[in-house]
Amino acid sequence: MPTPQPEQPTVPVQLLNWRDGQHFGQPAPCVLRGTTTPLRSHAKEPEHKVRAELRNAAHTGETRFVSDPPKGGPTDHA
């Protein structure tokens, strides 16, 4: 059975920068979807980065999933 695609947000998606090693751990179920991911939010929740970006777009004003602060170089959204 194919996995349903996430609903497209009505506002632009802010890409999260989660390059820091604090955002990786042992694979665990994603808090939003339940599928396994090694990624961690700033609150150490297992979370897929793209799912967090889509949730941020759908819930403007919330700060559950945030980016790492810039380190002074060119920005890319890994």
C-alpha positions, 0 to 999 in steps of 0.5 A, spaced: 500 500 500 503 506 497 504 511 503 500 517 502 503 524 500 503 529 506 498 535 504 502 541 501 503 547 506 499 554 504 505 558 506 512 557 504 516 552 507 522 554 511 528 549 510 531 547 517 539 547 518 540 541 522 547 540 521 550 539 528 551 533 531 546 534 536 541 532 531 543 525 530 542 519 534 540 511 534 534 510 529 527 511 533 520 512 531 519 519 528 514 523 533 510 526 527 509 520 523 512 513 527 517 511 521 524 510 523 529 516 523 536 518 526 534 525 526 533 529 532 530 536 534 533 541 538 528 538 544 532 531 542 525 528 539 526 523 533 524 527 527 524 527 520 527 534 518 522 535 512 516 533 516 518 538 521 519 543 516 512 541 513 509 542 520 512 549 521 509 551 515 502 548 517 503 551 524 506 558 523 508 561 530 510 555 533 517 554 535 517 546 536 522 545 530 527 550 529 534 551 526 541 551 528 544 558 529 548 561 523 555 560 524 557 565 519 558 562 513 554 561 507 547 558 508 545 552 506 540 547 508 542 540 509 
